[in-house]
Amino acid sequence: MMDKEQRQIVLKRLASSNEGVALKEYFNELIIKLTDSRLYKSDDFEMEGKSALKAVAVLEKILRDLELLKREKKGKGRTQYT
């Protein structure tokens, strides 16, 4: 098992790779499928719909985290006034 720092390094590498882009596209497809209300039967709509929305929230959080890791952190640059 890896510690948090190692995991962040690996996730940052994943986020900026082709595999990370493919994962993002796959998650977006899943989010679209999960939020399509036509896929649920009317008698199970409330239970399945709520659980699907929770799953979408988890997938969206993963996507946000990967997007944050993907961006390079910009250091404070010097300006003409400093």
MIKOLDREN-811690 format. One record per residue: residue number from 1; residue in three letters; x, y, z of N, C-alpha, C in turn. Coordinates in nm, 3 decimals. Layout:
residues N
<NUM, "Ala", <X, Y, Z>, <X, Y, Z>, <X, Y, Z>> ...
END
This chain:
residues 82
<1, "Met", <0.085, -0.118, 0.000>, <0.000, 0.000, 0.000>, <0.089, 0.124, 0.000>> <2, "Met", <0.053, 0.222, -0.081>, <0.134, 0.343, -0.092>, <0.078, 0.454, -0.005>> <3, "Asp", <0.166, 0.545, 0.033>, <0.120, 0.657, 0.113>, <0.056, 0.764, 0.024>> <4, "Lys", <0.001, 0.865, 0.086>, <-0.074, 0.967, 0.011>, <0.014, 1.043, -0.089>> <5, "Glu", <0.137, 1.070, -0.051>, <0.225, 1.145, -0.140>, <0.257, 1.065, -0.267>> <6, "Gln", <0.285, 0.937, -0.251>, <0.311, 0.853, -0.367>, <0.187, 0.843, -0.455>> <7, "Arg", <0.071, 0.829, -0.391>, <-0.054, 0.820, -0.467>, <-0.078, 0.947, -0.547>> <8, "Gln", <-0.051, 1.063, -0.489>, <-0.070, 1.190, -0.560>, <0.021, 1.197, -0.682>> <9, "Ile", <0.144, 1.149, -0.668>, <0.239, 1.151, -0.780>, <0.188, 1.062, -0.893>> <10, "Val", <0.141, 0.942, -0.858>, <0.091, 0.849, -0.959>, <-0.035, 0.904, -1.025>> <11, "Leu", <-0.125, 0.963, -0.946>, <-0.248, 1.019, -1.002>, <-0.218, 1.139, -1.092>> <12, "Lys", <-0.119, 1.218, -1.056>, <-0.081, 1.332, -1.140>, <-0.030, 1.284, -1.275>> <13, "Arg", <0.050, 1.178, -1.272>, <0.101, 1.121, -1.397>, <-0.015, 1.066, -1.480>> <14, "Leu", <-0.110, 0.998, -1.415>, <-0.226, 0.944, -1.485>, <-0.310, 1.055, -1.547>> <15, "Ala", <-0.331, 1.162, -1.472>, <-0.416, 1.271, -1.520>, <-0.363, 1.335, -1.647>> <16, "Ser", <-0.232, 1.339, -1.662>, <-0.176, 1.404, -1.780>, <-0.140, 1.305, -1.892>> <17, "Ser", <-0.183, 1.180, -1.878>, <-0.151, 1.080, -1.980>, <-0.273, 1.052, -2.069>> <18, "Asn", <-0.251, 0.977, -2.176>, <-0.361, 0.935, -2.263>, <-0.460, 0.847, -2.189>> <19, "Glu", <-0.409, 0.766, -2.097>, <-0.497, 0.681, -2.017>, <-0.591, 0.765, -1.931>> <20, "Gly", <-0.539, 0.875, -1.879>, <-0.622, 0.966, -1.800>, <-0.731, 1.030, -1.883>> <21, "Val", <-0.700, 1.066, -2.005>, <-0.800, 1.125, -2.095>, <-0.908, 1.021, -2.128>> <22, "Ala", <-0.865, 0.897, -2.154>, <-0.961, 0.790, -2.182>, <-1.049, 0.764, -2.061>> <23, "Leu", <-0.992, 0.766, -1.942>, <-1.068, 0.746, -1.820>, <-1.171, 0.857, -1.802>> <24, "Lys", <-1.131, 0.980, -1.830>, <-1.224, 1.094, -1.819>, <-1.341, 1.077, -1.916>> <25, "Glu", <-1.312, 1.039, -2.040>, <-1.419, 1.020, -2.139>, <-1.512, 0.906, -2.097>> <26, "Tyr", <-1.456, 0.798, -2.044>, <-1.537, 0.685, -1.998>, <-1.627, 0.727, -1.882>> <27, "Phe", <-1.572, 0.800, -1.785>, <-1.653, 0.847, -1.672>, <-1.764, 0.938, -1.719>> <28, "Asn", <-1.736, 1.025, -1.817>, <-1.840, 1.113, -1.869>, <-1.952, 1.035, -1.936>> <29, "Glu", <-1.918, 0.927, -2.007>, <-2.021, 0.841, -2.066>, <-2.106, 0.776, -1.958>> <30, "Leu", <-2.041, 0.729, -1.851>, <-2.116, 0.668, -1.741>, <-2.208, 0.768, -1.674>> <31, "Ile", <-2.161, 0.891, -1.657>, <-2.243, 0.995, -1.594>, <-2.367, 1.021, -1.678>> <32, "Ile", <-2.351, 1.026, -1.810>, <-2.466, 1.048, -1.898>, <-2.566, 0.934, -1.885>> <33, "Lys", <-2.516, 0.810, -1.883>, <-2.605, 0.695, -1.869>, <-2.676, 0.694, -1.735>> <34, "Leu", <-2.603, 0.728, -1.629>, <-2.663, 0.726, -1.495>, <-2.769, 0.834, -1.477>> <35, "Thr", <-2.755, 0.945, -1.546>, <-2.851, 1.055, -1.529>, <-2.966, 1.049, -1.630>> <36, "Asp", <-2.968, 0.949, -1.716>, <-3.076, 0.934, -1.813>, <-3.194, 0.866, -1.744>> <37, "Ser", <-3.299, 0.941, -1.718>, <-3.413, 0.889, -1.643>, <-3.494, 0.786, -1.721>> <38, "Arg", <-3.474, 0.779, -1.851>, <-3.549, 0.682, -1.932>, <-3.507, 0.539, -1.904>> <39, "Leu", <-3.394, 0.519, -1.842>, <-3.342, 0.385, -1.816>, <-3.403, 0.319, -1.692>> <40, "Tyr", <-3.475, 0.395, -1.611>, <-3.528, 0.342, -1.487>, <-3.676, 0.309, -1.500>> <41, "Lys", <-3.716, 0.198, -1.441>, <-3.858, 0.163, -1.437>, <-3.929, 0.257, -1.342>> <42, "Ser", <-4.055, 0.280, -1.369>, <-4.130, 0.377, -1.287>, <-4.143, 0.331, -1.142>> <43, "Asp", <-4.154, 0.202, -1.116>, <-4.171, 0.156, -0.978>, <-4.041, 0.162, -0.898>> <44, "Asp", <-3.926, 0.158, -0.963>, <-3.797, 0.164, -0.894>, <-3.727, 0.297, -0.914>> <45, "Phe", <-3.796, 0.392, -0.971>, <-3.732, 0.518, -1.011>, <-3.669, 0.591, -0.893>> <46, "Glu", <-3.741, 0.600, -0.782>, <-3.690, 0.678, -0.669>, <-3.562, 0.618, -0.612>> <47, "Met", <-3.563, 0.489, -0.584>, <-3.445, 0.424, -0.526>, <-3.328, 0.422, -0.624>> <48, "Glu", <-3.352, 0.380, -0.746>, <-3.245, 0.371, -0.845>, <-3.195, 0.510, -0.884>> <49, "Gly", <-3.287, 0.603, -0.894>, <-3.248, 0.740, -0.930>, <-3.159, 0.803, -0.825>> <50, "Lys", <-3.195, 0.785, -0.698>, <-3.113, 0.842, -0.590>, <-2.975, 0.779, -0.585>> <51, "Ser", <-2.970, 0.648, -0.600>, <-2.839, 0.582, -0.596>, <-2.755, 0.620, -0.717>> <52, "Ala", <-2.819, 0.639, -0.832>, <-2.746, 0.681, -0.952>, <-2.689, 0.821, -0.934>> <53, "Leu", <-2.766, 0.910, -0.873>, <-2.717, 1.046, -0.850>, <-2.599, 1.047, -0.754>> <54, "Lys", <-2.601, 0.959, -0.656>, <-2.486, 0.949, -0.564>, <-2.364, 0.897, -0.638>> <55, "Ala", <-2.383, 0.801, -0.727>, <-2.272, 0.748, -0.806>, <-2.217, 0.856, -0.898>> <56, "Val", <-2.304, 0.938, -0.956>, <-2.260, 1.048, -1.042>, <-2.177, 1.147, -0.961>> <57, "Ala", <-2.218, 1.175, -0.839>, <-2.143, 1.268, -0.755>, <-2.002, 1.216, -0.729>> <58, "Val", <-1.989, 1.086, -0.705>, <-1.858, 1.027, -0.682>, <-1.772, 1.035, -0.808>> <59, "Leu", <-1.829, 1.001, -0.924>, <-1.754, 1.008, -1.049>, <-1.710, 1.151, -1.080>> <60, "Glu", <-1.798, 1.247, -1.055>, <-1.764, 1.387, -1.081>, <-1.653, 1.435, -0.988>> <61, "Lys", <-1.653, 1.387, -0.863>, <-1.545, 1.424, -0.771>, <-1.413, 1.368, -0.820>> <62, "Ile", <-1.412, 1.245, -0.867>, <-1.290, 1.186, -0.921>, <-1.240, 1.267, -1.039>> <63, "Leu", <-1.332, 1.305, -1.128>, <-1.293, 1.386, -1.244>, <-1.236, 1.521, -1.201>> <64, "Arg", <-1.299, 1.585, -1.103>, <-1.248, 1.714, -1.055>, <-1.109, 1.699, -0.996>> <65, "Asp", <-1.090, 1.593, -0.916>, <-0.959, 1.571, -0.855>, <-0.852, 1.548, -0.961>> <66, "Leu", <-0.884, 1.469, -1.061>, <-0.787, 1.443, -1.168>, <-0.758, 1.569, -1.248>> <67, "Glu", <-0.858, 1.651, -1.271>, <-0.836, 1.776, -1.344>, <-0.747, 1.870, -1.262>> <68, "Leu", <-0.766, 1.872, -1.130>, <-0.682, 1.955, -1.047>, <-0.539, 1.906, -1.048>> <69, "Leu", <-0.522, 1.775, -1.048>, <-0.387, 1.720, -1.050>, <-0.320, 1.743, -1.185>> <70, "Lys", <-0.399, 1.750, -1.289>, <-0.347, 1.766, -1.424>, <-0.281, 1.901, -1.443>> <71, "Arg", <-0.336, 2.003, -1.381>, <-0.284, 2.138, -1.397>, <-0.152, 2.153, -1.324>> <72, "Glu", <-0.061, 2.219, -1.389>, <0.066, 2.250, -1.325>, <0.043, 2.362, -1.224>> <73, "Lys", <0.105, 2.350, -1.111>, <0.093, 2.456, -1.012>, <0.188, 2.568, -1.053>> <74, "Lys", <0.133, 2.687, -1.062>, <0.213, 2.802, -1.103>, <0.269, 2.870, -0.979>> <75, "Gly", <0.396, 2.888, -0.981>, <0.459, 2.962, -0.872>, <0.437, 3.110, -0.891>> <76, "Lys", <0.456, 3.184, -0.785>, <0.441, 3.328, -0.796>, <0.561, 3.382, -0.873>> <77, "Gly", <0.531, 3.444, -0.983>, <0.637, 3.503, -1.064>, <0.668, 3.643, -1.018>> <78, "Arg", <0.782, 3.688, -1.059>, <0.819, 3.824, -1.027>, <0.751, 3.920, -1.123>> <79, "Thr", <0.706, 4.030, -1.071>, <0.647, 4.133, -1.154>, <0.743, 4.250, -1.161>> <80, "Gln", <0.706, 4.349, -1.237>, <0.794, 4.464, -1.250>, <0.797, 4.546, -1.122>> <81, "Tyr", <0.703, 4.522, -1.031>, <0.693, 4.599, -0.909>, <0.762, 4.533, -0.791>> <82, "Thr", <0.811, 4.408, -0.807>, <0.875, 4.342, -0.692>, <1.021, 4.324, -0.714>> 
END
